[in-house]
């Protein structure tokens, strides 16, 4: 079985550096006492069919029309009496006949330095050894020379990947800085170059070339957008000029229509013109004035369109700068995170390379230790727990690796 680096070798290696740097069976005379997680079957007079209940974390079972009844810590006989008492107090029955049967024990939890921590069904006679087997064994078990070599290869590949990711992120930072500075070329500063752990292991020139291509493409896109906006603004400004010219012409028409209307009214007053001709003159005057208003409105709308186009230009530039700032910050965090991962992987590789794991594989280097937690955890001292120690329902078995007192060894990187 292959184990992941994080869950096995590196956990064990950590123990190597650190070191090189209540469960007996209840007596036959003692009855089993219920714990949270146990399932019981309850039957009492008047109930149509038995009901199955699970003791909750508070040590209670919920009974309809009765409520929560605390039975954790009680024997089966004591629990029956407690249920009978609470049913009577609820007023449901005067003398109920209560029957309680244990259906399923609370599961056992296995945690810590095991291959597959989790919950496991309790079985009679379950020991620390059997629970350890159910959880896949300790993380120390099964380490082979092949797995060590495989882990070393995985770490070396991880270092190469992280180094490339750092170099790429650094080049992106240089590109965003070029945007902020208004430059048309990506240049890696000495500070950015220093952030790349293994400069000779990546083709920095190719990465920078790619960043320059992206920067150039973005610049072309921006130039095209600006050209479109500039053309649109120029066209609308020309329309504004034309609207001004048409308004001046229309004002002359208004003046002429007003003069005609004044003459018509004079003729009308002297009885030399019909009412129909006067109405026609008034209509021409009104139309001429209305046309001026329409042209003025159109010029205002065109002026607003110019303002909108210029606002779009400004917003685009502002957005690009804001995005560059945000990306620059994000990539700085990314580089910092990748650098931490790189350093961690380098330390892990150093541990494998230095032989610390080989020392750990000696039978006298590391031992397994156990802790039992649960409702009866105080029944046995930690130092008395062995693989033969029996577990009880509801127990949590914590397994951990601990080094013996050996001479400290400092791991160094080759």
N, C-alpha and C positions, 0 to 999 in steps of 0.2 A: 504493500500500500504506500503511495506517495503522500507526503504531508507537505503543506504549504510552508514557505520560509517563515512567515510570521507566526504560524501556529505550532511550529515544532523546533526546527534547528535554531532559529534566532532566539526563541524563548529559552531553549536549553543553553544556548551560548551565553545568554544573559546570566543564567544561573552559574555557569562556569566561571565567568569573570567575577561575579559576586563572591563565589566561594574560593576560587583560586586567588582573588583579591581578598462519651459516657456510653463502648457499645458492647455490653455483654447481654446475654439472653436474660429475660425476666425469669425469676425463679418460678417453679411449678406452683408454689403456694400463692403467688401473686397473680390475680386476675388481670386480663388485658384492660387497659384504660384507653378510652376513645381519644382521638386527636383530630385536629382540623384536617379535612381531606378524606376522612373515613366516610363510607357510604353505608347507611343502615336502612332496613326495611321496617316500617312501622305499621302495626295493625291494632285497632282497638274497636270495641263494640260500637256498632252503629255506622262504622266505615264500610262502604260497599266492597272495596278491594284494597289490598295492601298498597302503601305508597313508599317510594324509595326517596330518601333524603340524604343530602351530603352536608356534612358539618362544615360551616363556613369559617372564614379566617378569625371570626370572633368567638368560635367555639360553639355556635348555635345551629340548630335546625329550625326551619320555618314550618310551623304546623298551621293549617287553615283554621281560622276562628280562634286560634290560641295565641299565635305570634311566635316570637323567637324564644326557644328553650335552650338554655346552656347545658350541654351534656359532655363537652370536652373535659377530659380529666376524670370522668366517672367510669366505673365498670358498667357492663351491660345491665346487671341487676339494678345498680344505682340509677342508671339512665332511665330504665323502665319506671322506677318509682318516681323519678323527677317528672317524667312525662305524665304519669298518672296524676300526680299532684297538680300540675299546671292545667291539665284538661278539666279536672274537678273545679279548680278555681275559676276557670273560664265560664263555668255554668252550663257546659254542654251536656255532661253526664254526672250523675251522682256517684255511681260506682263503676267506672269504665274498666273493662278488662283489656290491659295493654300488653302487647307482645312486640318485642324488639329483636331484630336479627341483624347481625353484621354481614353485609353483602360484599364489601370491597374495602381493603385496607388503603390508607392514604399512600400515595406514591413516594418513592425515594428520589431525592435530587442529588445528582453528582455534578460537581463543579470543580474549576481549577485547572491544573495541568493534565488534562485528559484529552483524548482525540475527539470525542463526541460528547460534550457535556449536555445534560438535559434531565428530564423526568423519566423514571422507570417504574413499572408496576412492582409493588412489593410482593415477594413470595416468601413463604415460611422458610426459615433457615438462611435467608439472604445474608451474606457476609460482605466485608469490605472488598475481598478478592472478587466475589461474583459481581458486585456493583462496578468494580473497576473493569472487569471484562465486558460488561454490558456497554460501558462508555467507550470502548475501543482501546483501553489500556492507557498507560501514562504516556506523555509526550516523549519520554526518554526511550521508550521501547521501540525497537525495530530500526534504529539509525544504522545505515550501512555506509561503507566507503563509496559505493556508487551514488547514494543519495547525497553524500557530502560533496562529491564532485559535481553532481547535477545542480546542487544549490549554489556552488561556487560559479558555475557557468551562468546560472540564472542571474546572479548578482552582477557578474561582469556585463551581461547583456543589458541589465537594468541601468548600470552606470553609463553605458554608451547612449542609451535612449534618453536618460535624464540630461546628459551633457548636450545632446543635440537639441532637446527641447529648450534648454537654457539659452543656447546660442541663437535659436530661432526667436525666442521671446526678446532677447537683447536687440536683435536686428529690428524687430517690430517697434521696440522702444525708440530706437534711433530714427525710424521712419516717422513716428508720431512727433518726435522732437523737431524733425525737419518741417513738418506741417506747421507746427507752432512758430517756428523761426522764419517761415516763408521761404525756405530753401527748396531747391529742386533736385537735391542729391542726398542720399543716405550716407552718413559717415559715422563709423563707430568711434566714440571717444575712448580715451585710455581707461576711463572709469568703467565704461560698459565692457570693454575688452577684458578687464580684470575680473568681471563677474562670470566669465566662462571658465569652468574648472580645468578642462583639458582642451586647450586651443588647437593643439596639433592633431587632435582626434576628429576634428570636423573641418569641412571645407567652408571656412568663413567667407571666402570670396564669393562662392556660389550663393550662399545665403544672403549676403549683402546685395548681390546682383538681382536676386529675386525680389528683395524689398524695394530696390530701385525701380524695378519693372512695375510693381504695384503702385509706388508713389507717382511714377510717370503716367500710368493709366488713370489714376485719380485726378492728376493735374489736367489731363486731356479732357476728362469728363467735366471738370469744373470750368475749363475754358469754353467748352461747347455750351454749357448752360449759361455762362455769362454772356456769350455771343448772342444766344437766343434772346435773353432778357434785354441786351443792349439794342438789338434789332427791333424788338417789340416796343421798347421805350421810344426809340427814334421815330417809329411809324406813328405811334400815338401822339407824340409831340408835333409831328407834321400835321396830324389831323386837327390838333388844337389850333395851330396857325390858320389852317383852312377854315375852321369854325369861326375864328376871329374875323377873317376876310368876309365870310358869308354874313356874319352879323352886321358888319359895317354896311354891306350892300343892302341887307334887309332893313336896316335903319333908314336908308335913303328911300326905300319903298314905303316904309311907314310914314316918312315925312310927306311923300307924294300923295299917299292915300289920305292923310290928314288934310292936306291942302284941297284935294278933290272933295272931301266931305264938307269942308267949310264953304266951298263954292256952291255945292249942292244945297246946303242949308240956306244960303243967301238967295239962290234962285227960288227955292221952295217958299221962302218968306215973301218973295215978291210975286208969287203965283206963276212963275215962269217954268216950273218943273213939276213933274208928277211925284206923288209919294213913292211910287215904285222905284224911281231912279234914286231917290234919297235913301231908301232902304238898301239898295244895291251898293251905294257909296259907303254906308255905315258898315256893311258886311265886309267890303274890301279893307276898310280900316282895321276892323277887328281881326281879320285873318292875318294881316301884315304884322300886327302887334303880337299875335299868338305865335307866329313863326319865329319872331325874335326870342320869345321865351323858350321855345323848343330848342333853338340853336344854343342859347345860353346854358340850358340844362345839359345838352349833349357835350358842351365844352367842359362843364363841371365834372361830368362822368369820365371824360377822357383824362382830365387832370388827376382824378382819383385813381384811374387805372395806372397812370405813370407812377404815382405814389406807391401803389400796391406792388408793382413790378420791382421798384427800388427796394421796398421792404423785403421782398422775397430774396433779392440778392443779398441784402444784409443778413437776413435770417440764415441763409445757406452758409455764408461765411462764418457766422457765429456758431451755428450748429456743428460745422466741421471742426472748429477750434475746440468747442466743448467736448465733442466726441474724442478728439485727439488727447485732450487732458485726461478724460476718464479712462481711455484705453492705456495711456501712459501709466496711470496709477494702478490699474488692474494688472498690467504686465509687470510692474515693479513687485507687486504682491506675489504674482506667479513666479517670478524669478527667485524671490526669497523662499517661497515654499519648495520649489524644485531644488534649490540649493540645500535646504535642510534634508530633503529626501536623498540627495546625492551624498551628503556627508554621512547620513545614517547608513546608506548602502555601502559606502566606503569603509565605515567602521565594522560593519557586519562581515565584509569580505576580509578585512584584516584579521578578524577573529578566526575565520576559517583557515586563512593562510598561515597564521602564526602557530597553529597546532593546538589552540585552546580546546577545540572540540575533541581532538584526539585524546587529550588529557581527561576530558569529561567522560569519554567512553570507558575509562578504567572503572571497574566495578566499585573501587573504593572512593571514587571522586564525588559521586552524587547519590543521595538516598531519597526515597519517597517518604513523605510525611503526610499524616491525615489529621483532619479535624472533623468532629461530628457535631453538628448543630441541630437543634430541634426542640420539641417540647420536653424531651427527657435527656438533653445533651449533657447534663451534669452527672449522669450516672456513671461516667467513666472518664478518667483523666486522659489528656492528650497523649502523654508519654506511654500510656498503657494500650493505646489502639494499635492493633496489628491487622494483617490481612485476614486473620481468622476471626476477628471481632464481628459479632452478629449485629446487623442493623435492625431497627424497628420502624414500623410505618411512620411516615412523616419526617424521617431523618433527612438531613442534608449532609452529604459526605463531601468535604473539600479536600482535594488532592493537590499537593504542591511539592516541587522539587527543591531540595535544599542541599547545599554542598557541605562536604565534611571539611574539617580543619586541615587544609593542605597549604603548602608554601605558595604564596601569591606569585602569579605570573603576569607580567605586563604585556598586553598584545600590541604589536607594532605592525605597521603596513610596510610591505616590501616595495 
